[in-house]
Amino acid sequence: MPEELAEVDRWLNDDRFLEPYRQRFATKVGRPTVPVETYIRLMYLKVRYQLGYETLVQEVSDSISWRRFCFIPLDAKVPHPTTLVKLTLKYGTETLTESNFVLIQKARERKLVRGRKLQLDTTVVTADVHYPTDASLLADANRVIERRVRKLKSAGGAIRTKFRNRNRSIKKKIFGITRVLRKRTGQARDEVRKITGQIADTVYETVVQGHKVLTNVKHKIWRIQNDKSLRPLAVKLREDLDLAERLIKQSEMATQKEYIPDRVISVFDREARPIPRGKHNTDTEFGYKVLLTESENKLITDYEVLKGNPSDDTLLKPAVTRHQQRFGKAPGAVATDRGFSSKSNEEFLLSIGVQRVSLPKKGKKTADRTQHEQQPWFRRLQRWRAGGEATISLLKRKYGLGRSRFRGQSRVTCWVGLSIFTYNLTRVVRLSG
């Protein structure tokens, strides 16, 4: 095997990595599944070399060294791509979190990380969605409802209930928005809002007919108690109709220039949210906010995928508490950017025994505060903290943290966990070498 894979194999050759899977998924019933040792190594190769599931299977099939690394004999078949996807979703987030914890514990045993210094930062994992506009979201909702009703009718539900397909008329209205925007006049925005209102009215008519279909499907489900084919489709149609109503209300609030709390940005990833970042190239990102806790030697000791855009200063206490529980002691130094800064956070860190707290104060500073932040140790910790931006950049460019191909907070957490586990494993291999 290549030198890096051989060293990774030695690190993974530890039963502690298998224990989280054995505790939750050990069973003697049913067909044998992919061995956990093989699954972990396949996921490492996938993230490490940025491969899709199908490409991963092809590459492992053609490579003797990769087969040896994954414990797959030459005459055996590589697991099917869909099997790997299902296993990733089945194992979930807790097993990945514990696997990362085991890796950090092994690094502590070899004294590659001590937990003496800690820095926190947040980034955004972009959701796999198109740019959200009110018109496009309404069009997506209408298309999803129409598709769901078609499946219900094919399954024998509400066959006689009238339902009109309005996708074509909505598509024409969206093309009209495109023509209006080409004019580049001051009235273009008002015309776009007018067309968006027309699309919302059309979707409302679809929702009304969708409720009639749902009512008749419920009657048939009540008559045929043992019919299990219609019930899950009816539940999904109910969710689609609720979302469409929410999007209609959301478009009305946007037209009236009202604040929209917990704004939906995708019909297909309903938990993703807009996150203002204030960057020069993009003001708002769409996806999930991720908190990363980095210790010395650039190892990610903890992570958390957040829903929405909570303030950074509310994230520091829980993150440091988790670090204290895992390492058995408080870190000697903590460094963050000014987003995490607050008086209560600084008092909390000092109360648990953190000797050096490098949290730049927000807003106007007094002369004493300015002098405090000009101390050499404070500035040295801030320079070290700035290196965390390079770690985030590396995770986004080389380990898939830039965009998640999974949808939903729990699945995105799996994606993030695989990325960080692969990054940490590659990092400890280089440090130990």
Stockholm file with secondary structure:
# STOCKHOLM 1.0

chainA/1-433         MPEELAEVDRWLNDDRFLEPYRQRFATKVGRPTVPVETYIRLMYLKVRYQLGYETLVQEVSDSISWRRFCFIPLDAKVPHPTTLVKLTLKYGTETLTESNFVLIQKARERKLVRGRKLQLDTTVVTADVHYPTDASLLADANRVIERRVRKLKSAGGAIRTKFRNRNRSIKKKIFGITRVLRKRTGQARDEVRKITGQIADTVYETVVQGHKVLTNVKHKIWRIQNDKSLRPLAVKLREDLDLAERLIKQSEMATQKEYIPDRVISVFDREARPIPRGKHNTDTEFGYKVLLTESENKLITDYEVLKGNPSDDTLLKPAVTRHQQRFGKAPGAVATDRGFSSKSNEEFLLSIGVQRVSLPKKGKKTADRTQHEQQPWFRRLQRWRAGGEATISLLKRKYGLGRSRFRGQSRVTCWVGLSIFTYNLTRVVRLSG
#=GR chainA/1-433 SS CCHHHHHHHHHHCCGGGTHHHHHHHCCSSSSCCCCHHHHHHHHHHHHHTTCCHHHHHHHHHHCHHHHHHTTCCTTSCCCCHHHHHHHHHHHHHHHHHHHHHHHHHHHHHTTSCCCCEEEEEEEEEECSCCCCCHHHHHHHHHHHHHHHHHHHHHTTSSTTSCCCCCHHHHHHHHHHHHHHHTTCCTTHHHHHHHHHHHHHHHHHHHHHHHHHHHHHHHHHHHHCTTCCSHHHHHHHHHHHHHHHHHHHHHHHHHHTTCCCTTCCCCSSSTTCEEEECCCSSCSEEEEEEEEEEEEGGGCEEEEEEESSCCCGGGTHHHHHHHHHHHHSSCCSEEECCGGGCCHHHHHHHHHTTCSEEECCCCSCCCHHHHHHHTSHHHHHHHHHHHHHHHHHHHHHHHSSCSBCSSCSHHHHHHHHHHHHHHHHHHHHHHHHC
#=GC SS_cons         CCHHHHHHHHHHCCGGGTHHHHHHHCCSSSSCCCCHHHHHHHHHHHHHTTCCHHHHHHHHHHCHHHHHHTTCCTTSCCCCHHHHHHHHHHHHHHHHHHHHHHHHHHHHHTTSCCCCEEEEEEEEEECSCCCCCHHHHHHHHHHHHHHHHHHHHHTTSSTTSCCCCCHHHHHHHHHHHHHHHTTCCTTHHHHHHHHHHHHHHHHHHHHHHHHHHHHHHHHHHHHCTTCCSHHHHHHHHHHHHHHHHHHHHHHHHHHTTCCCTTCCCCSSSTTCEEEECCCSSCSEEEEEEEEEEEEGGGCEEEEEEESSCCCGGGTHHHHHHHHHHHHSSCCSEEECCGGGCCHHHHHHHHHTTCSEEECCCCSCCCHHHHHHHTSHHHHHHHHHHHHHHHHHHHHHHHSSCSBCSSCSHHHHHHHHHHHHHHHHHHHHHHHHC
//
